[in-house]
Amino acid sequence: MNYDVVVAGGGPVGLMLACELRLGGARVAVLERRTEVDPTIKGGAITTPAAEALYRRGMLPAMAEVQRQAMDRFRAFIREQNGGDGGGAAGQGLGIVGHFAGIMLRADLVDRTGPGLGDAGPAAEIAFVAQQDIEGLLGERADELGVDVRRGVELTGFDADDGAVTVYTGHGAVRAGWLVGCDGGRSTVRKLAGFEFPGTDPEITCHQAVVEMTGAEDRKVGWSATDTGVYAHGPMPGRVVTVEFDGPPADRDAPVTAEDLQARLRRVTGVNATITKVRTATRFTDHARQVTEYRRGRVLLAGDAAHVHSAFGSQGLSLGIGDAMNLGWKLAAVIGGRAPKGLLDTYTRERHPVGAGVLDWTRSQVAAMRPDPRSRALREIVGDLAGTVTGTTYLTARLNGSGIRYDLPGEHPLTGRSAPDLELTGAGRLADHLHAGRALLLDLTDDPELRALAAGYTDRVDTLTADCPARPELAAVLVRPDGFTAWAMDTGAPTPTAGLAQALEEWFGAPECAVAPG
């Protein structure tokens, strides 16, 4: 075969998956129909789980620099809007962790002691990184790892059998062991493979654009609800968003013109603004659908190919990055012959509920945006709740995906959750030891019995002995390659290694024999 895996789609999700597969030793080709990164405006932010994933692969400095540049542009925009005074930024930008249906969530109202809200380390400071920037960074990483990225090559069909997949393109056929569709919401792979795709039909039309305009100088930065819909201004110069409840567009592929944008902006805002230039524009709806399973034989889906929803909250990209992190190490283990039975089945079992939760989250925002009296009454109540610590903490946790917990065996509070980014004495932070995409057994009590159990997994699991003064109650943590906790134990437990052998075998197969049979 030419490759172990063909990934259809070279956006951020496809590139992230390809990088994860390469870290696991798989031969990967990425087929991307575009010849360069699509400049059309898309998501301008990521949530904490996506930032954690990239941080765990050593990409924090690059993301931090991209964010710094974005924040410089934002501050300049705020100063311009406020007549040279940047102090008003805290109202609708700086000091805001996100929004629910355009209701802003204040950072000072978030209780960081909640699960997943205070233990992400430096990744928690990363949010304002646009999709195009992430795609660019992942493209560079894919090149470094030796991924064969073929731009200008589009999948047109495939044949799959029990042993392999033959992928057809306009440039010939490619043979691989597996095919993963990361080819977006209108996925060709999903349609050809016959995945069921149930969900709800759209009721709104949204436009997002970066424009030059006059007559809107007094519009405040942030989200506003009106009698005819909802709109947003900023946080980047010239960015506008309109949300109208007049049904889906007649033609989603029709060009977005300045005249159409101007008419919609005037209708929603009630302001006689004039758009003089459109730099970039797109439209979207609240179409919400999800496949019933993420795998059919040797064909799998990730990202928008598996689930579509409205763009509110910038959760789509982060959800797809999570899919890629979850699938990559598992599929690589299957290809490398080191996967325990049923490992690949856990991909759907773990990620489908996460995707379903995001779809419901976006549906609920649409309900709170509707301009009818009942929905506006609901919006008032949600707004009141968002003014409290409890309400903002809950909404922020949902927005950030901080509450994700896979249903894994074990009773420890960390099991199934994203591992905390522990600060280790003389050994950096936990994320520093996950760059290679391998599992990690962190021994915090210098326990030789614990390390002996892991001795048969040296080809799959790294072991690190260190101290963590900030978490004296923790004795040990087993972290999967995707950064999620497979097993953990506290100090003072009657049997400090209870469940570790089972967790190692469940996720990484049988141990190697330390001594060959005589």
Secondary structure as a PSIPRED ss2 file (coil, helix, strand):
# PSIPRED VFORMAT (PSIPRED V4.0)

   1 M C   1.000  0.000  0.000
   2 N C   1.000  0.000  0.000
   3 Y E   0.000  0.000  1.000
   4 D E   0.000  0.000  1.000
   5 V E   0.000  0.000  1.000
   6 V E   0.000  0.000  1.000
   7 V E   0.000  0.000  1.000
   8 A E   0.000  0.000  1.000
   9 G C   1.000  0.000  0.000
  10 G C   1.000  0.000  0.000
  11 G C   1.000  0.000  0.000
  12 P H   0.000  1.000  0.000
  13 V H   0.000  1.000  0.000
  14 G H   0.000  1.000  0.000
  15 L H   0.000  1.000  0.000
  16 M H   0.000  1.000  0.000
  17 L H   0.000  1.000  0.000
  18 A H   0.000  1.000  0.000
  19 C H   0.000  1.000  0.000
  20 E H   0.000  1.000  0.000
  21 L H   0.000  1.000  0.000
  22 R H   0.000  1.000  0.000
  23 L H   0.000  1.000  0.000
  24 G C   1.000  0.000  0.000
  25 G C   1.000  0.000  0.000
  26 A C   1.000  0.000  0.000
  27 R C   1.000  0.000  0.000
  28 V E   0.000  0.000  1.000
  29 A E   0.000  0.000  1.000
  30 V E   0.000  0.000  1.000
  31 L E   0.000  0.000  1.000
  32 E E   0.000  0.000  1.000
  33 R C   1.000  0.000  0.000
  34 R C   1.000  0.000  0.000
  35 T C   1.000  0.000  0.000
  36 E C   1.000  0.000  0.000
  37 V C   1.000  0.000  0.000
  38 D C   1.000  0.000  0.000
  39 P C   1.000  0.000  0.000
  40 T C   1.000  0.000  0.000
  41 I C   1.000  0.000  0.000
  42 K C   1.000  0.000  0.000
  43 G C   1.000  0.000  0.000
  44 G C   1.000  0.000  0.000
  45 A C   1.000  0.000  0.000
  46 I C   1.000  0.000  0.000
  47 T C   1.000  0.000  0.000
  48 T H   0.000  1.000  0.000
  49 P H   0.000  1.000  0.000
  50 A H   0.000  1.000  0.000
  51 A H   0.000  1.000  0.000
  52 E H   0.000  1.000  0.000
  53 A H   0.000  1.000  0.000
  54 L H   0.000  1.000  0.000
  55 Y H   0.000  1.000  0.000
  56 R C   1.000  0.000  0.000
  57 R C   1.000  0.000  0.000
  58 G C   1.000  0.000  0.000
  59 M C   1.000  0.000  0.000
  60 L H   0.000  1.000  0.000
  61 P H   0.000  1.000  0.000
  62 A H   0.000  1.000  0.000
  63 M H   0.000  1.000  0.000
  64 A H   0.000  1.000  0.000
  65 E H   0.000  1.000  0.000
  66 V H   0.000  1.000  0.000
  67 Q H   0.000  1.000  0.000
  68 R H   0.000  1.000  0.000
  69 Q H   0.000  1.000  0.000
  70 A H   0.000  1.000  0.000
  71 M H   0.000  1.000  0.000
  72 D H   0.000  1.000  0.000
  73 R H   0.000  1.000  0.000
  74 F H   0.000  1.000  0.000
  75 R H   0.000  1.000  0.000
  76 A H   0.000  1.000  0.000
  77 F H   0.000  1.000  0.000
  78 I H   0.000  1.000  0.000
  79 R H   0.000  1.000  0.000
  80 E H   0.000  1.000  0.000
  81 Q H   0.000  1.000  0.000
  82 N C   1.000  0.000  0.000
  83 G C   1.000  0.000  0.000
  84 G C   1.000  0.000  0.000
  85 D C   1.000  0.000  0.000
  86 G H   0.000  1.000  0.000
  87 G H   0.000  1.000  0.000
  88 G H   0.000  1.000  0.000
  89 A H   0.000  1.000  0.000
  90 A H   0.000  1.000  0.000
  91 G H   0.000  1.000  0.000
  92 Q H   0.000  1.000  0.000
  93 G C   1.000  0.000  0.000
  94 L C   1.000  0.000  0.000
  95 G C   1.000  0.000  0.000
  96 I E   0.000  0.000  1.000
  97 V E   0.000  0.000  1.000
  98 G E   0.000  0.000  1.000
  99 H E   0.000  0.000  1.000
 100 F E   0.000  0.000  1.000
 101 A C   1.000  0.000  0.000
 102 G C   1.000  0.000  0.000
 103 I E   0.000  0.000  1.000
 104 M E   0.000  0.000  1.000
 105 L E   0.000  0.000  1.000
 106 R E   0.000  0.000  1.000
 107 A H   0.000  1.000  0.000
 108 D H   0.000  1.000  0.000
 109 L H   0.000  1.000  0.000
 110 V C   1.000  0.000  0.000
 111 D C   1.000  0.000  0.000
 112 R C   1.000  0.000  0.000
 113 T C   1.000  0.000  0.000
 114 G C   1.000  0.000  0.000
 115 P C   1.000  0.000  0.000
 116 G C   1.000  0.000  0.000
 117 L C   1.000  0.000  0.000
 118 G C   1.000  0.000  0.000
 119 D C   1.000  0.000  0.000
 120 A C   1.000  0.000  0.000
 121 G H   0.000  1.000  0.000
 122 P H   0.000  1.000  0.000
 123 A H   0.000  1.000  0.000
 124 A H   0.000  1.000  0.000
 125 E H   0.000  1.000  0.000
 126 I C   1.000  0.000  0.000
 127 A C   1.000  0.000  0.000
 128 F C   1.000  0.000  0.000
 129 V C   1.000  0.000  0.000
 130 A C   1.000  0.000  0.000
 131 Q H   0.000  1.000  0.000
 132 Q H   0.000  1.000  0.000
 133 D H   0.000  1.000  0.000
 134 I H   0.000  1.000  0.000
 135 E H   0.000  1.000  0.000
 136 G H   0.000  1.000  0.000
 137 L H   0.000  1.000  0.000
 138 L H   0.000  1.000  0.000
 139 G H   0.000  1.000  0.000
 140 E H   0.000  1.000  0.000
 141 R H   0.000  1.000  0.000
 142 A H   0.000  1.000  0.000
 143 D H   0.000  1.000  0.000
 144 E H   0.000  1.000  0.000
 145 L H   0.000  1.000  0.000
 146 G C   1.000  0.000  0.000
 147 V C   1.000  0.000  0.000
 148 D E   0.000  0.000  1.000
 149 V E   0.000  0.000  1.000
 150 R E   0.000  0.000  1.000
 151 R E   0.000  0.000  1.000
 152 G C   1.000  0.000  0.000
 153 V C   1.000  0.000  0.000
 154 E C   1.000  0.000  0.000
 155 L E   0.000  0.000  1.000
 156 T E   0.000  0.000  1.000
 157 G E   0.000  0.000  1.000
 158 F E   0.000  0.000  1.000
 159 D E   0.000  0.000  1.000
 160 A E   0.000  0.000  1.000
 161 D C   1.000  0.000  0.000
 162 D C   1.000  0.000  0.000
 163 G C   1.000  0.000  0.000
 164 A C   1.000  0.000  0.000
 165 V E   0.000  0.000  1.000
 166 T E   0.000  0.000  1.000
 167 V E   0.000  0.000  1.000
 168 Y E   0.000  0.000  1.000
 169 T E   0.000  0.000  1.000
 170 G C   1.000  0.000  0.000
 171 H C   1.000  0.000  0.000
 172 G E   0.000  0.000  1.000
 173 A E   0.000  0.000  1.000
 174 V E   0.000  0.000  1.000
 175 R E   0.000  0.000  1.000
 176 A E   0.000  0.000  1.000
 177 G E   0.000  0.000  1.000
 178 W E   0.000  0.000  1.000
 179 L E   0.000  0.000  1.000
 180 V E   0.000  0.000  1.000
 181 G E   0.000  0.000  1.000
 182 C C   1.000  0.000  0.000
 183 D C   1.000  0.000  0.000
 184 G C   1.000  0.000  0.000
 185 G C   1.000  0.000  0.000
 186 R C   1.000  0.000  0.000
 187 S C   1.000  0.000  0.000
 188 T H   0.000  1.000  0.000
 189 V H   0.000  1.000  0.000
 190 R H   0.000  1.000  0.000
 191 K H   0.000  1.000  0.000
 192 L H   0.000  1.000  0.000
 193 A H   0.000  1.000  0.000
 194 G C   1.000  0.000  0.000
 195 F C   1.000  0.000  0.000
 196 E C   1.000  0.000  0.000
 197 F C   1.000  0.000  0.000
 198 P C   1.000  0.000  0.000
 199 G E   0.000  0.000  1.000
 200 T E   0.000  0.000  1.000
 201 D C   1.000  0.000  0.000
 202 P C   1.000  0.000  0.000
 203 E C   1.000  0.000  0.000
 204 I C   1.000  0.000  0.000
 205 T E   0.000  0.000  1.000
 206 C E   0.000  0.000  1.000
 207 H E   0.000  0.000  1.000
 208 Q E   0.000  0.000  1.000
 209 A E   0.000  0.000  1.000
 210 V E   0.000  0.000  1.000
 211 V E   0.000  0.000  1.000
 212 E E   0.000  0.000  1.000
 213 M E   0.000  0.000  1.000
 214 T E   0.000  0.000  1.000
 215 G C   1.000  0.000  0.000
 216 A C   1.000  0.000  0.000
 217 E C   1.000  0.000  0.000
 218 D C   1.000  0.000  0.000
 219 R C   1.000  0.000  0.000
 220 K C   1.000  0.000  0.000
 221 V C   1.000  0.000  0.000
 222 G E   0.000  0.000  1.000
 223 W E   0.000  0.000  1.000
 224 S E   0.000  0.000  1.000
 225 A E   0.000  0.000  1.000
 226 T E   0.000  0.000  1.000
 227 D C   1.000  0.000  0.000
 228 T C   1.000  0.000  0.000
 229 G E   0.000  0.000  1.000
 230 V E   0.000  0.000  1.000
 231 Y E   0.000  0.000  1.000
 232 A E   0.000  0.000  1.000
 233 H E   0.000  0.000  1.000
 234 G C   1.000  0.000  0.000
 235 P C   1.000  0.000  0.000
 236 M C   1.000  0.000  0.000
 237 P C   1.000  0.000  0.000
 238 G C   1.000  0.000  0.000
 239 R E   0.000  0.000  1.000
 240 V E   0.000  0.000  1.000
 241 V E   0.000  0.000  1.000
 242 T E   0.000  0.000  1.000
 243 V E   0.000  0.000  1.000
 244 E E   0.000  0.000  1.000
 245 F C   1.000  0.000  0.000
 246 D C   1.000  0.000  0.000
 247 G C   1.000  0.000  0.000
 248 P C   1.000  0.000  0.000
 249 P C   1.000  0.000  0.000
 250 A C   1.000  0.000  0.000
 251 D C   1.000  0.000  0.000
 252 R C   1.000  0.000  0.000
 253 D C   1.000  0.000  0.000
 254 A C   1.000  0.000  0.000
 255 P C   1.000  0.000  0.000
 256 V C   1.000  0.000  0.000
 257 T C   1.000  0.000  0.000
 258 A H   0.000  1.000  0.000
 259 E H   0.000  1.000  0.000
 260 D H   0.000  1.000  0.000
 261 L H   0.000  1.000  0.000
 262 Q H   0.000  1.000  0.000
 263 A H   0.000  1.000  0.000
 264 R H   0.000  1.000  0.000
 265 L H   0.000  1.000  0.000
 266 R H   0.000  1.000  0.000
 267 R H   0.000  1.000  0.000
 268 V H   0.000  1.000  0.000
 269 T H   0.000  1.000  0.000
 270 G C   1.000  0.000  0.000
 271 V C   1.000  0.000  0.000
 272 N C   1.000  0.000  0.000
 273 A C   1.000  0.000  0.000
 274 T E   0.000  0.000  1.000
 275 I E   0.000  0.000  1.000
 276 T E   0.000  0.000  1.000
 277 K E   0.000  0.000  1.000
 278 V E   0.000  0.000  1.000
 279 R E   0.000  0.000  1.000
 280 T E   0.000  0.000  1.000
 281 A E   0.000  0.000  1.000
 282 T E   0.000  0.000  1.000
 283 R E   0.000  0.000  1.000
 284 F E   0.000  0.000  1.000
 285 T C   1.000  0.000  0.000
 286 D C   1.000  0.000  0.000
 287 H C   1.000  0.000  0.000
 288 A E   0.000  0.000  1.000
 289 R E   0.000  0.000  1.000
 290 Q E   0.000  0.000  1.000
 291 V C   1.000  0.000  0.000
 292 T C   1.000  0.000  0.000
 293 E C   1.000  0.000  0.000
 294 Y C   1.000  0.000  0.000
 295 R E   0.000  0.000  1.000
 296 R E   0.000  0.000  1.000
 297 G C   1.000  0.000  0.000
 298 R C   1.000  0.000  0.000
 299 V E   0.000  0.000  1.000
 300 L E   0.000  0.000  1.000
 301 L E   0.000  0.000  1.000
 302 A C   1.000  0.000  0.000
 303 G H   0.000  1.000  0.000
 304 D H   0.000  1.000  0.000
 305 A H   0.000  1.000  0.000
 306 A C   1.000  0.000  0.000
 307 H E   0.000  0.000  1.000
 308 V E   0.000  0.000  1.000
 309 H C   1.000  0.000  0.000
 310 S C   1.000  0.000  0.000
 311 A C   1.000  0.000  0.000
 312 F C   1.000  0.000  0.000
 313 G C   1.000  0.000  0.000
 314 S C   1.000  0.000  0.000
 315 Q H   0.000  1.000  0.000
 316 G H   0.000  1.000  0.000
 317 L H   0.000  1.000  0.000
 318 S H   0.000  1.000  0.000
 319 L H   0.000  1.000  0.000
 320 G H   0.000  1.000  0.000
 321 I H   0.000  1.000  0.000
 322 G H   0.000  1.000  0.000
 323 D H   0.000  1.000  0.000
 324 A H   0.000  1.000  0.000
 325 M H   0.000  1.000  0.000
 326 N H   0.000  1.000  0.000
 327 L H   0.000  1.000  0.000
 328 G H   0.000  1.000  0.000
 329 W H   0.000  1.000  0.000
 330 K H   0.000  1.000  0.000
 331 L H   0.000  1.000  0.000
 332 A H   0.000  1.000  0.000
 333 A H   0.000  1.000  0.000
 334 V H   0.000  1.000  0.000
 335 I H   0.000  1.000  0.000
 336 G C   1.000  0.000  0.000
 337 G C   1.000  0.000  0.000
 338 R C   1.000  0.000  0.000
 339 A C   1.000  0.000  0.000
 340 P C   1.000  0.000  0.000
 341 K C   1.000  0.000  0.000
 342 G C   1.000  0.000  0.000
 343 L C   1.000  0.000  0.000
 344 L C   1.000  0.000  0.000
 345 D H   0.000  1.000  0.000
 346 T H   0.000  1.000  0.000
 347 Y H   0.000  1.000  0.000
 348 T H   0.000  1.000  0.000
 349 R H   0.000  1.000  0.000
 350 E H   0.000  1.000  0.000
 351 R H   0.000  1.000  0.000
 352 H H   0.000  1.000  0.000
 353 P H   0.000  1.000  0.000
 354 V H   0.000  1.000  0.000
 355 G H   0.000  1.000  0.000
 356 A H   0.000  1.000  0.000
 357 G H   0.000  1.000  0.000
 358 V H   0.000  1.000  0.000
 359 L H   0.000  1.000  0.000
 360 D H   0.000  1.000  0.000
 361 W H   0.000  1.000  0.000
 362 T H   0.000  1.000  0.000
 363 R H   0.000  1.000  0.000
 364 S H   0.000  1.000  0.000
 365 Q H   0.000  1.000  0.000
 366 V H   0.000  1.000  0.000
 367 A H   0.000  1.000  0.000
 368 A H   0.000  1.000  0.000
 369 M H   0.000  1.000  0.000
 370 R C   1.000  0.000  0.000
 371 P C   1.000  0.000  0.000
 372 D C   1.000  0.000  0.000
 373 P H   0.000  1.000  0.000
 374 R H   0.000  1.000  0.000
 375 S H   0.000  1.000  0.000
 376 R H   0.000  1.000  0.000
 377 A H   0.000  1.000  0.000
 378 L H   0.000  1.000  0.000
 379 R H   0.000  1.000  0.000
 380 E H   0.000  1.000  0.000
 381 I H   0.000  1.000  0.000
 382 V H   0.000  1.000  0.000
 383 G H   0.000  1.000  0.000
 384 D H   0.000  1.000  0.000
 385 L H   0.000  1.000  0.000
 386 A C   1.000  0.000  0.000
 387 G C   1.000  0.000  0.000
 388 T C   1.000  0.000  0.000
 389 V H   0.000  1.000  0.000
 390 T H   0.000  1.000  0.000
 391 G H   0.000  1.000  0.000
 392 T H   0.000  1.000  0.000
 393 T H   0.000  1.000  0.000
 394 Y H   0.000  1.000  0.000
 395 L H   0.000  1.000  0.000
 396 T H   0.000  1.000  0.000
 397 A H   0.000  1.000  0.000
 398 R H   0.000  1.000  0.000
 399 L H   0.000  1.000  0.000
 400 N H   0.000  1.000  0.000
 401 G C   1.000  0.000  0.000
 402 S C   1.000  0.000  0.000
 403 G C   1.000  0.000  0.000
 404 I C   1.000  0.000  0.000
 405 R E   0.000  0.000  1.000
 406 Y C   1.000  0.000  0.000
 407 D C   1.000  0.000  0.000
 408 L C   1.000  0.000  0.000
 409 P C   1.000  0.000  0.000
 410 G C   1.000  0.000  0.000
 411 E C   1.000  0.000  0.000
 412 H C   1.000  0.000  0.000
 413 P C   1.000  0.000  0.000
 414 L C   1.000  0.000  0.000
 415 T C   1.000  0.000  0.000
 416 G C   1.000  0.000  0.000
 417 R E   0.000  0.000  1.000
 418 S E   0.000  0.000  1.000
 419 A C   1.000  0.000  0.000
 420 P C   1.000  0.000  0.000
 421 D C   1.000  0.000  0.000
 422 L C   1.000  0.000  0.000
 423 E E   0.000  0.000  1.000
 424 L C   1.000  0.000  0.000
 425 T C   1.000  0.000  0.000
 426 G C   1.000  0.000  0.000
 427 A C   1.000  0.000  0.000
 428 G C   1.000  0.000  0.000
 429 R E   0.000  0.000  1.000
 430 L H   0.000  1.000  0.000
 431 A H   0.000  1.000  0.000
 432 D H   0.000  1.000  0.000
 433 H H   0.000  1.000  0.000
 434 L C   1.000  0.000  0.000
 435 H C   1.000  0.000  0.000
 436 A C   1.000  0.000  0.000
 437 G C   1.000  0.000  0.000
 438 R C   1.000  0.000  0.000
 439 A E   0.000  0.000  1.000
 440 L E   0.000  0.000  1.000
 441 L E   0.000  0.000  1.000
 442 L E   0.000  0.000  1.000
 443 D E   0.000  0.000  1.000
 444 L C   1.000  0.000  0.000
 445 T C   1.000  0.000  0.000
 446 D C   1.000  0.000  0.000
 447 D C   1.000  0.000  0.000
 448 P H   0.000  1.000  0.000
 449 E H   0.000  1.000  0.000
 450 L H   0.000  1.000  0.000
 451 R H   0.000  1.000  0.000
 452 A H   0.000  1.000  0.000
 453 L H   0.000  1.000  0.000
 454 A C   1.000  0.000  0.000
 455 A H   0.000  1.000  0.000
 456 G H   0.000  1.000  0.000
 457 Y H   0.000  1.000  0.000
 458 T C   1.000  0.000  0.000
 459 D C   1.000  0.000  0.000
 460 R C   1.000  0.000  0.000
 461 V E   0.000  0.000  1.000
 462 D E   0.000  0.000  1.000
 463 T E   0.000  0.000  1.000
 464 L E   0.000  0.000  1.000
 465 T E   0.000  0.000  1.000
 466 A C   1.000  0.000  0.000
 467 D C   1.000  0.000  0.000
 468 C C   1.000  0.000  0.000
 469 P C   1.000  0.000  0.000
 470 A C   1.000  0.000  0.000
 471 R C   1.000  0.000  0.000
 472 P C   1.000  0.000  0.000
 473 E C   1.000  0.000  0.000
 474 L E   0.000  0.000  1.000
 475 A E   0.000  0.000  1.000
 476 A E   0.000  0.000  1.000
 477 V E   0.000  0.000  1.000
 478 L E   0.000  0.000  1.000
 479 V E   0.000  0.000  1.000
 480 R C   1.000  0.000  0.000
 481 P C   1.000  0.000  0.000
 482 D C   1.000  0.000  0.000
 483 G C   1.000  0.000  0.000
 484 F E   0.000  0.000  1.000
 485 T E   0.000  0.000  1.000
 486 A E   0.000  0.000  1.000
 487 W E   0.000  0.000  1.000
 488 A E   0.000  0.000  1.000
 489 M E   0.000  0.000  1.000
 490 D E   0.000  0.000  1.000
 491 T C   1.000  0.000  0.000
 492 G C   1.000  0.000  0.000
 493 A C   1.000  0.000  0.000
 494 P C   1.000  0.000  0.000
 495 T C   1.000  0.000  0.000
 496 P C   1.000  0.000  0.000
 497 T C   1.000  0.000  0.000
 498 A C   1.000  0.000  0.000
 499 G C   1.000  0.000  0.000
 500 L H   0.000  1.000  0.000
 501 A H   0.000  1.000  0.000
 502 Q H   0.000  1.000  0.000
 503 A H   0.000  1.000  0.000
 504 L H   0.000  1.000  0.000
 505 E H   0.000  1.000  0.000
 506 E H   0.000  1.000  0.000
 507 W H   0.000  1.000  0.000
 508 F H   0.000  1.000  0.000
 509 G C   1.000  0.000  0.000
 510 A C   1.000  0.000  0.000
 511 P C   1.000  0.000  0.000
 512 E C   1.000  0.000  0.000
 513 C C   1.000  0.000  0.000
 514 A C   1.000  0.000  0.000
 515 V C   1.000  0.000  0.000
 516 A C   1.000  0.000  0.000
 517 P C   1.000  0.000  0.000
 518 G C   1.000  0.000  0.000
